[in-house]
Amino acid sequence: MSLDTDTPIVEFEHLWVHSKRIPPINTSDQRRTVKTQIHSVSAIYDKWTTKFKKISTPDQRLPTHKKVLINDISGTLLAGQITVLTGASGSGKSLLLRVLAGLLPMSSGEICLRSHDASNSDIYKSIHNTPPTQWRTRIALLAQNPQLLEGRVLENLQMPYRLQAHQHLEFDIDWHIAQLVQLERSAEFLQQEASHLSGGERQLVNTLRLLQLNPQVLLLDEPTAALDIDTSTQLVNLLVNWLRSDAQRTILWVTHDTQDIMPLADRHWHMQAGVLTKMR
Ligand SMILES: Nc1ncnc2c1ncn2[C@@H]1O[C@H](COP(=O)(O)OP(=O)(O)OP(=O)(O)O)[C@@H](O)[C@H]1O
């Protein structure tokens, strides 16, 4: 199916995420703690600790508050495009990816994913009306630190097919061998113990494990951050080829490494203190 490159694949609107309410400090508990400390010191310091007690027991209670982590942001990920997301540490980039992937609840807002109905017409499914397992098979998050299981690479790649969400899919070893050729590795790589792999090789396995499940949207959280230049280039090529091989796919790519990734970007977004700005 052909698709215009400006077709929206994911649309999100007015996303808000707040931290949980931080409970107030219970000042009577605090006073009790200080008193216990005071009774346990020797009499010679009693006068001094009484002064200390006055200073360290505040009269007023601290107010409760919720912190705004994602501040009313909206955006669209378009077909065939790479959208690069930059921003300082703690600005909310990873939080946004986890919300879009359905791994973290938002306080309010809407996320819709392009899909098809029985007559193959376009529809947009809301995250609120889609079972979480179904949502996560369409929108996949690739994190910086891959978690692999004990056992061989092959067993790690086959593992998702044991999950109910993917039981309708079949493991395709030929697809993996073709990908490994692109990654300049032989089929013997599949027989290696996962615990013996380098950080870069672990990330390649993690990526293949996700891509084989044919997601429509990839959310990348600094996937090349810990990799050497060669492995990083291989991983970038793997991801770009994945994007180009189906016009209905899209990538949102969080990175601090703007030099390498920015030339590939169709769009550039920037986060600052939970606020999203579209740079281009
Ligand atoms: N589950 C959570 N509950 C409350 N606060 C959180 C939660 N997860 C993250 N935060 C806070 O939200 C803010 C944004 O975190 P986030 O991980 O999205 O930053 P980031 O932009 O991805 O940073 P980095 O570039 O360092 O990865 C931080 O202040 C963090 O402490």
The ligand as a MOL file (V3000), in Angstrom:
LIG
                    3D

  0  0  0     0  0            999 V3000
M  V30 BEGIN CTAB
M  V30 COUNTS 31 33 0 0 0
M  V30 BEGIN ATOM
M  V30 1 N 7.8750 7.5550 37.2910 0
M  V30 2 C 8.2440 8.8100 37.6310 0
M  V30 3 N 7.6260 9.4490 38.6420 0
M  V30 4 C 7.9730 10.7070 38.9880 0
M  V30 5 N 8.9420 11.4140 38.3700 0
M  V30 6 C 9.5810 10.8270 37.3590 0
M  V30 7 C 9.2740 9.4980 36.9260 0
M  V30 8 N 10.0900 9.1870 35.8910 0
M  V30 9 C 10.8620 10.2750 35.6840 0
M  V30 10 N 10.5550 11.2530 36.5610 0
M  V30 11 C 11.1290 12.6090 36.6090 0
M  V30 12 O 10.7070 13.2600 35.4120 0
M  V30 13 C 11.7240 14.1070 34.9270 0
M  V30 14 C 12.0240 13.7640 33.4690 0
M  V30 15 O 12.6700 12.4890 33.4000 0
M  V30 16 P 13.0980 11.8130 32.0250 0
M  V30 17 O 13.6400 10.4650 32.3700 0
M  V30 18 O 11.9750 11.8570 31.0670 0
M  V30 19 O 14.2700 12.7790 31.5520 0
M  V30 20 P 15.0640 12.7690 30.1800 0
M  V30 21 O 14.7490 14.0410 29.4800 0
M  V30 22 O 14.8030 11.5060 29.4340 0
M  V30 23 O 16.5660 12.8130 30.7060 0
M  V30 24 P 17.9000 12.0540 30.1740 0
M  V30 25 O 18.3280 12.7930 28.9240 0
M  V30 26 O 18.8710 12.2350 31.2940 0
M  V30 27 O 17.5500 10.6130 29.9150 0
M  V30 28 C 12.9250 13.9200 35.8540 0
M  V30 29 O 12.9140 14.9980 36.7660 0
M  V30 30 C 12.6400 12.6130 36.5560 0
M  V30 31 O 13.1780 12.6050 37.8530 0
M  V30 END ATOM
M  V30 BEGIN BOND
M  V30 1 1 1 2
M  V30 2 1 2 3
M  V30 3 2 2 7
M  V30 4 2 3 4
M  V30 5 1 4 5
M  V30 6 2 5 6
M  V30 7 1 6 7
M  V30 8 1 6 10
M  V30 9 1 7 8
M  V30 10 2 8 9
M  V30 11 1 9 10
M  V30 12 1 10 11
M  V30 13 1 11 12
M  V30 14 1 11 30
M  V30 15 1 12 13
M  V30 16 1 13 14
M  V30 17 1 13 28
M  V30 18 1 14 15
M  V30 19 1 15 16
M  V30 20 2 16 17
M  V30 21 1 16 18
M  V30 22 1 16 19
M  V30 23 1 19 20
M  V30 24 2 20 21
M  V30 25 1 20 22
M  V30 26 1 20 23
M  V30 27 1 23 24
M  V30 28 2 24 25
M  V30 29 1 24 26
M  V30 30 1 24 27
M  V30 31 1 28 29
M  V30 32 1 28 30
M  V30 33 1 30 31
M  V30 END BOND
M  V30 END CTAB
M  END
